[in-house]
Amino acid sequence: MAHATIHDLSERGLGVALDGLKIGELLRSVHAGKIQLPDFQRQWKWDDDRIRSLLATVTLDYPLGVVMTLETGGEAQFKARPLAGTTVAADVMPEQLLLDGQQRLTSLYQALLSRDPVQTEDARHNKLSRWYYIDIAKAIDESADREDAILSVPEDRLLRTDFARRIAVDLTSREKECVAGLFPLNLTFDKKEAGAWQRTYVHTDSSRWDDWPVFEERVLERITGFIVPLIRLPRETHKQAVCAVFEKVNTGGVVLNVFELLTATYAGNRGYSDAHGEDFSLAADWVRRLAALSARHPVLEGLESLDFLQTLTLVVTYHRRRKYLADRPDAPTAPAVGCKRKDLLDLPLEEYLTWAQAVAEALEWTGAFLRDQCVFRREDLPYRTQLVPLAAIRTILGARTDGPDAEAKIAKWYWCGVLGELYSGTIESRFPRDLEQVVSWVDGGGEPDTVTEANFQEQRLRTLATRNSAAYKGIFALLIKQGCYDWYQSSEPVNAEILLGESVDFRLVFPKGWFERARNKDPRVNSVVNKTPLSFRANKTISTRSPSNYLEMIARESGALTDWVDDLVSTHRIDPKTLRAADFDAFYRDRTERLLVLVEDAMGKSAGREAPRTATQAV
């Protein structure tokens, strides 16, 4: 990994230094705060067994793996924090930031240099507070397993057996440690204390005069002479390179995301800190904005921090491009609009602060837009990702989106994206295209690619069967938008209140029980064609009954006339005659056509239809 990383950085034109540093010098730099962590690093979390194994590795002078640091003072300014277990003053500025090796150095610092017990956990994640000792007799026995010589001792320094009822080893004083022949590893780098311990140890048994020099040579000198290979990245390293390098060396952990990297970068902005008396917290800013948005628009509860950053970056790069072209009308090229990782990493705090409130207000508008499209709940949202260009469009156009022509165009673009299922897969290139093209379209330009590329084929209705499909959710919303009534709660069309209060969901029109009684294994049973938005109560009445039977039951229980019930059914783009006749084939053909018309109205273009099929072919 080390050589691959050096090669990658060399190709980027960065001079990296690979050298070795004695472990004592490295740990003392950690203790003094000369080496700290960039704030985007996760917390230290190694468990007791891994620490014991690590200590065994170091005492045997086995290879440890490369540690990587970044020199501070360059373009990539990250907020720093000391390694866990250190007591570094808040005003101490680090000379290097640790990019790779946090778990190893923190474990070694706490076990070998700190005067406090190591805060760790067991394999079941129960918190532990431990001291680490090495059994001298086992350590100098070349046939013994070194890990067996490393002991993890509770904070009270008492090793217990018999379900903690009996004290097996008492290490509560130096004399008792020496009698037990267990050396506390956190004295390794303290020559004075280690010397005093050695004098007590050898006086407990005359044979130990021979053991100590062997232990010193085979263990203590190996630790103090241990060389840690170190890669130093120069301060000129760009933030994007830091991110890429961190991911390469952190393949065993959780991938670093851009939001965390920007959080650390913004918190390290000294200009902001000097002006406001505190660091800027991107995470806290996002939490506050998301709470406000989701309180007013539950459909936005699933928004992610990356969505917000991508929207804002689209807006910033859009304006950068416009300004560049205005200043250089004859320029053959101009900076691109985008929201890829490199674009986000190039987003300075000043521009974030300039546009954050406008983007938040655009997302507020987006929530209202979705409500107008009858998308009310988080789970009913076809594409969360499509909200990124939608909010960016609103940010750029502002109140110009409120005119009837603009509203119609934006709605058409939205439904083409949903029903054409164009926002799945790789979409980062579609974001800037849609932003530029929809803004231009609203201002009188041609149709955007998302509108022209979108198409819907009749056969897709057969395969839309679950919420995994954006088009499935889209048809659910369109049926509500065109004014369908619940078959029990019929005072007004289904709206947000009825949807939530009556547990409205997609329910089967011809229930599975009906097919089972007819011994009809029709694969179309779960198709969106055989589903419609109905309340829990209506679904309970449907149960396994024949449509003609449950319609009669609904009329009887609600006191409604048969014609009135048929009118309610018709609001779902269903011919009630096909239900009362229990003719599934007729129902399916008729409703397929009605749903295709619904889709065409939303997309503003014709759907692809199949040639007429017989019932046998349809099955």
KAJOSUL-V75209 format. One record per residue. N is the residue number from 0. SS is DSSP state (helix for helix, strand for strand, loop for the rest). PHI is phi in degrees with one decimal (NA if undefined). Layout:
# KAJOSUL-V75209
N_SS_PHI, N_SS_PHI
This chain:
# KAJOSUL-V75209
0_loop_NA, 1_helix_-61.8, 2_helix_-65.4, 3_helix_-62.9, 4_helix_-66.5, 5_helix_-60.5, 6_helix_-61.5, 7_helix_-60.2, 8_helix_-70.0, 9_helix_-62.5, 10_helix_-65.2, 11_loop_-81.5, 12_loop_82.7, 13_loop_-104.1, 14_loop_-84.5, 15_strand_-112.4, 16_strand_-111.0, 17_strand_-114.9, 18_strand_-143.7, 19_strand_-121.2, 20_strand_-134.3, 21_strand_-63.1, 22_helix_-61.2, 23_helix_-63.8, 24_helix_-63.5, 25_helix_-63.9, 26_helix_-68.8, 27_helix_-68.9, 28_helix_-66.2, 29_helix_-64.3, 30_helix_-61.8, 31_helix_-82.1, 32_loop_84.6, 33_loop_-69.1, 34_strand_-113.0, 35_strand_-132.0, 36_strand_-100.5, 37_strand_-68.1, 38_loop_-66.4, 39_loop_-78.4, 40_loop_-69.0, 41_loop_-68.0, 42_loop_-70.4, 43_loop_-63.4, 44_loop_-150.8, 45_loop_-70.6, 46_loop_-91.9, 47_helix_-58.3, 48_helix_-64.0, 49_helix_-68.5, 50_helix_-66.7, 51_helix_-59.9, 52_helix_-64.3, 53_helix_-63.0, 54_helix_-63.4, 55_helix_-62.0, 56_helix_-59.5, 57_helix_-68.7, 58_helix_-67.9, 59_loop_-95.3, 60_loop_61.1, 61_loop_-84.3, 62_loop_-57.8, 63_loop_-101.3, 64_loop_106.2, 65_loop_-77.9, 66_strand_-106.4, 67_strand_-123.6, 68_strand_-128.8, 69_strand_-122.1, 70_strand_-65.5, 71_loop_-85.7, 72_loop_95.7, 73_loop_-100.7, 74_loop_-65.7, 75_loop_-85.8, 76_loop_-96.5, 77_loop_-111.8, 78_loop_-64.4, 79_strand_-111.4, 80_strand_-142.1, 81_loop_-66.8, 82_loop_-68.3, 83_loop_-57.8, 84_loop_97.7, 85_loop_-87.4, 86_loop_-123.7, 87_loop_-84.2, 88_loop_-64.1, 89_loop_-64.1, 90_loop_-90.2, 91_loop_-79.5, 92_loop_-94.5, 93_loop_-73.3, 94_loop_-91.4, 95_strand_-140.2, 96_strand_-108.6, 97_strand_-85.2, 98_strand_-92.8, 99_strand_-139.9, 100_loop_121.3, 101_helix_-57.8, 102_helix_-62.9, 103_helix_-68.7, 104_helix_-68.6, 105_helix_-65.1, 106_helix_-61.6, 107_helix_-67.7, 108_helix_-62.0, 109_helix_-66.4, 110_helix_-82.0, 111_helix_-106.8, 112_loop_-122.4, 113_loop_-72.0, 114_loop_-96.6, 115_loop_-109.0, 116_loop_-65.7, 117_strand_-78.0, 118_strand_-92.1, 119_strand_-138.0, 120_strand_-153.0, 121_loop_-92.2, 122_loop_-64.4, 123_loop_-96.9, 124_loop_70.1, 125_loop_-78.7, 126_strand_-66.6, 127_strand_-131.3, 128_strand_-125.0, 129_strand_-133.9, 130_strand_-106.1, 131_strand_-117.3, 132_strand_-120.2, 133_strand_-126.6, 134_strand_-78.5, 135_helix_-62.1, 136_helix_-60.6, 137_helix_-71.5, 138_helix_-68.0, 139_loop_-92.7, 140_loop_-88.6, 141_loop_-65.4, 142_loop_-87.2, 143_loop_-84.8, 144_loop_-76.4, 145_helix_-62.1, 146_helix_-63.4, 147_helix_-68.1, 148_helix_-82.6, 149_strand_-90.6, 150_strand_-110.8, 151_strand_-101.2, 152_strand_-116.2, 153_strand_-58.5, 154_loop_-58.0, 155_loop_-79.8, 156_loop_63.2, 157_strand_-121.9, 158_strand_-93.0, 159_strand_-114.6, 160_strand_-132.5, 161_loop_52.9, 162_loop_55.4, 163_loop_68.6, 164_loop_-88.0, 165_strand_-128.0, 166_strand_-84.1, 167_strand_-90.3, 168_strand_-136.6, 169_strand_-110.7, 170_loop_-120.7, 171_loop_-80.1, 172_loop_-144.3, 173_helix_-62.4, 174_helix_-59.6, 175_helix_-70.2, 176_helix_-61.6, 177_helix_-67.4, 178_helix_-60.1, 179_helix_-74.4, 180_loop_69.8, 181_strand_-115.2, 182_strand_-88.9, 183_strand_-73.6, 184_helix_-67.2, 185_helix_-77.7, 186_helix_-97.9, 187_loop_-54.2, 188_loop_-98.1, 189_loop_-107.2, 190_helix_-59.7, 191_helix_-64.8, 192_helix_-69.0, 193_helix_-65.1, 194_helix_-66.5, 195_helix_-64.6, 196_helix_-64.6, 197_helix_-62.7, 198_helix_-65.0, 199_helix_-67.0, 200_helix_-61.5, 201_helix_-70.9, 202_helix_-81.1, 203_loop_-78.4, 204_loop_-162.4, 205_loop_-60.5, 206_loop_-67.6, 207_helix_-76.0, 208_helix_-62.0, 209_helix_-82.3, 210_helix_-71.7, 211_helix_-60.9, 212_helix_-59.7, 213_helix_-67.5, 214_helix_-62.4, 215_helix_-62.7, 216_helix_-73.7, 217_helix_-83.9, 218_helix_-124.8, 219_helix_-63.0, 220_helix_-69.8, 221_helix_-67.3, 222_helix_-68.6, 223_helix_-66.4, 224_loop_-95.3, 225_loop_-63.5, 226_strand_-102.3, 227_strand_-98.7, 228_strand_-65.0, 229_strand_-131.1, 230_strand_-101.5, 231_strand_-107.8, 232_strand_-85.1, 233_loop_-69.7, 234_loop_-64.4, 235_loop_-75.0, 236_loop_-60.3, 237_loop_-75.2, 238_helix_-56.3, 239_helix_-63.5, 240_helix_-68.1, 241_helix_-59.9, 242_helix_-62.1, 243_helix_-64.6, 244_helix_-65.0, 245_helix_-59.2, 246_helix_-67.6, 247_helix_-66.1, 248_helix_-87.1, 249_loop_-111.6, 250_loop_-64.2, 251_loop_-84.7, 252_loop_-112.9, 253_loop_-82.0, 254_loop_-63.8, 255_loop_-67.9, 256_loop_-103.7, 257_helix_-63.5, 258_helix_-59.5, 259_helix_-65.7, 260_helix_-66.3, 261_helix_-68.5, 262_helix_-58.1, 263_helix_-67.9, 264_helix_-65.8, 265_helix_-65.9, 266_helix_-64.9, 267_loop_-89.3, 268_loop_-75.3, 269_helix_-69.9, 270_helix_-61.2, 271_helix_-66.1, 272_helix_-61.4, 273_helix_-65.7, 274_helix_-76.4, 275_helix_-112.3, 276_loop_76.7, 277_loop_-159.3, 278_loop_-74.6, 279_loop_-85.0, 280_loop_-105.4, 281_helix_-63.8, 282_helix_-62.5, 283_helix_-65.8, 284_helix_-62.7, 285_helix_-68.9, 286_helix_-58.4, 287_helix_-63.9, 288_helix_-68.6, 289_helix_-64.1, 290_helix_-60.5, 291_helix_-66.5, 292_helix_-67.4, 293_helix_-70.7, 294_helix_-66.4, 295_helix_-90.7, 296_loop_-136.2, 297_helix_-54.7, 298_helix_-64.0, 299_helix_-93.2, 300_loop_-59.1, 301_loop_-86.9, 302_loop_-56.8, 303_loop_-113.1, 304_helix_-57.5, 305_helix_-64.7, 306_helix_-58.7, 307_helix_-64.1, 308_helix_-64.7, 309_helix_-65.2, 310_helix_-60.6, 311_helix_-63.9, 312_helix_-67.8, 313_helix_-57.8, 314_helix_-64.5, 315_helix_-63.3, 316_helix_-69.9, 317_helix_-61.3, 318_helix_-70.9, 319_helix_-59.9, 320_helix_-64.7, 321_helix_-61.7, 322_helix_-66.6, 323_helix_-60.5, 324_helix_-69.0, 325_helix_-68.4, 326_helix_-78.5, 327_loop_-133.3, 328_loop_-61.3, 329_loop_-98.7, 330_loop_-66.1, 331_loop_-69.7, 332_loop_-136.3, 333_loop_-149.0, 334_loop_-55.9, 335_loop_-81.7, 336_loop_-79.7, 337_loop_-169.3, 338_loop_-145.5, 339_loop_-78.5, 340_helix_-54.2, 341_helix_-63.3, 342_helix_-68.9, 343_helix_-66.0, 344_helix_-69.4, 345_loop_-91.7, 346_loop_-87.2, 347_loop_-74.5, 348_helix_-58.5, 349_helix_-58.7, 350_helix_-74.6, 351_helix_-59.7, 352_helix_-65.6, 353_helix_-65.3, 354_helix_-109.4, 355_helix_-58.9, 356_helix_-67.9, 357_helix_-64.0, 358_helix_-67.6, 359_helix_-61.9, 360_helix_-66.9, 361_helix_-66.9, 362_helix_-68.3, 363_helix_-60.0, 364_helix_-62.6, 365_helix_-60.7, 366_helix_-60.6, 367_helix_-68.9, 368_helix_-60.6, 369_helix_-64.2, 370_helix_-62.3, 371_helix_-64.4, 372_loop_-87.6, 373_loop_64.4, 374_loop_-105.6, 375_loop_-104.9, 376_loop_-114.5, 377_helix_-55.3, 378_helix_-72.7, 379_helix_-95.9, 380_loop_-72.6, 381_loop_-61.5, 382_loop_-135.7, 383_loop_-67.3, 384_loop_-63.8, 385_helix_-70.5, 386_helix_-70.5, 387_helix_-63.3, 388_helix_-67.0, 389_helix_-61.4, 390_helix_-68.0, 391_helix_-65.4, 392_helix_-59.6, 393_helix_-63.4, 394_helix_-61.6, 395_helix_-71.7, 396_helix_-82.8, 397_helix_60.8, 398_helix_-65.9, 399_helix_-65.6, 400_helix_-75.2, 401_helix_-85.2, 402_loop_-71.1, 403_helix_-59.5, 404_helix_-67.6, 405_helix_-65.6, 406_helix_-59.1, 407_helix_-65.7, 408_helix_-67.0, 409_helix_-66.4, 410_helix_-64.4, 411_helix_-62.9, 412_helix_-59.6, 413_helix_-61.3, 414_helix_-71.2, 415_helix_-64.9, 416_helix_-65.4, 417_helix_-73.2, 418_helix_-75.1, 419_loop_-82.1, 420_loop_51.5, 421_loop_-97.0, 422_loop_-108.8, 423_loop_-109.9, 424_loop_77.6, 425_loop_-75.0, 426_loop_-127.0, 427_helix_-63.4, 428_helix_-78.2, 429_helix_-75.0, 430_helix_-52.8, 431_helix_-65.9, 432_helix_-61.1, 433_helix_-64.9, 434_helix_-59.3, 435_helix_-66.2, 436_helix_-75.7, 437_helix_-69.9, 438_helix_-59.4, 439_helix_-63.7, 440_helix_-63.3, 441_helix_-62.1, 442_loop_-86.9, 443_loop_110.5, 444_loop_-82.1, 445_loop_-80.2, 446_loop_-65.0, 447_loop_-71.4, 448_helix_-58.3, 449_helix_-59.7, 450_helix_-75.7, 451_helix_-73.0, 452_helix_-81.1, 453_loop_-66.5, 454_loop_-149.6, 455_loop_-134.2, 456_strand_-108.2, 457_loop_-55.1, 458_loop_-64.1, 459_helix_-64.9, 460_helix_-61.3, 461_helix_-69.9, 462_helix_-95.7, 463_loop_-77.6, 464_loop_-132.9, 465_loop_-140.5, 466_loop_-71.2, 467_loop_-67.9, 468_loop_-102.3, 469_helix_-63.7, 470_helix_-64.7, 471_helix_-60.6, 472_helix_-66.0, 473_helix_-63.4, 474_helix_-66.9, 475_helix_-57.2, 476_helix_-66.5, 477_helix_-66.7, 478_helix_-63.8, 479_helix_-71.1, 480_helix_-61.9, 481_loop_-80.6, 482_loop_101.8, 483_loop_-77.8, 484_loop_-106.4, 485_loop_-70.3, 486_loop_-83.3, 487_loop_-119.0, 488_loop_-85.6, 489_loop_-109.1, 490_loop_-71.6, 491_loop_-156.5, 492_loop_-59.2, 493_loop_-57.7, 494_loop_-133.6, 495_helix_-61.7, 496_helix_-65.9, 497_helix_-66.6, 498_helix_-56.5, 499_helix_-79.1, 500_helix_-69.5, 501_loop_-106.0, 502_loop_53.1, 503_loop_-73.8, 504_strand_-151.7, 505_strand_-69.7, 506_strand_-120.4, 507_strand_-70.6, 508_loop_-81.9, 509_loop_-96.4, 510_loop_-70.1, 511_helix_-60.2, 512_helix_-60.3, 513_helix_-65.4, 514_helix_-65.2, 515_helix_-64.5, 516_helix_-65.7, 517_loop_-83.8, 518_loop_52.9, 519_loop_-113.4, 520_loop_-91.8, 521_loop_-81.0, 522_helix_-67.5, 523_helix_-80.1, 524_helix_-58.1, 525_helix_-94.4, 526_loop_-64.2, 527_helix_-59.3, 528_helix_-63.1, 529_helix_-96.1, 530_strand_-131.2, 531_strand_-156.7, 532_strand_-70.3, 533_strand_-140.0, 534_loop_-75.5, 535_helix_-60.7, 536_helix_-63.7, 537_helix_-62.7, 538_helix_-64.9, 539_helix_-65.4, 540_helix_-69.4, 541_helix_-60.3, 542_loop_44.9, 543_loop_-115.7, 544_loop_-77.6, 545_loop_-69.7, 546_helix_-53.1, 547_helix_-62.7, 548_helix_-70.5, 549_helix_-72.6, 550_helix_-65.6, 551_helix_-64.5, 552_helix_-65.6, 553_helix_-62.0, 554_helix_-64.2, 555_helix_-68.2, 556_helix_-72.3, 557_helix_-91.7, 558_loop_71.9, 559_loop_-95.3, 560_loop_-71.4, 561_helix_-58.2, 562_helix_-63.0, 563_helix_-66.6, 564_helix_-63.5, 565_helix_-62.3, 566_helix_-64.9, 567_helix_-62.5, 568_helix_-61.2, 569_helix_-64.0, 570_loop_-67.2, 571_loop_-97.8, 572_loop_58.1, 573_loop_-127.2, 574_loop_-81.1, 575_helix_-61.9, 576_helix_-61.8, 577_helix_-68.7, 578_helix_-74.0, 579_helix_-66.0, 580_loop_-85.9, 581_loop_51.3, 582_loop_-103.0, 583_helix_-65.6, 584_helix_-62.7, 585_helix_-63.9, 586_helix_-58.3, 587_helix_-64.5, 588_helix_-64.1, 589_helix_-66.4, 590_helix_-73.2, 591_helix_-56.6, 592_helix_-63.5, 593_helix_-66.2, 594_helix_-69.8, 595_helix_-62.6, 596_helix_-65.3, 597_helix_-60.8, 598_helix_-63.6, 599_helix_-62.9, 600_helix_-62.5, 601_helix_-72.2, 602_helix_-84.9, 603_loop_70.6, 604_loop_-156.4, 605_loop_-74.5, 606_loop_-91.1, 607_strand_-81.4, 608_loop_-109.4, 609_loop_-88.1, 610_loop_-67.0, 611_loop_-53.6, 612_loop_-122.2, 613_loop_-78.2, 614_helix_-59.5, 615_helix_-65.1, 616_helix_-66.8, 617_helix_-62.5, 618_loop_-75.6
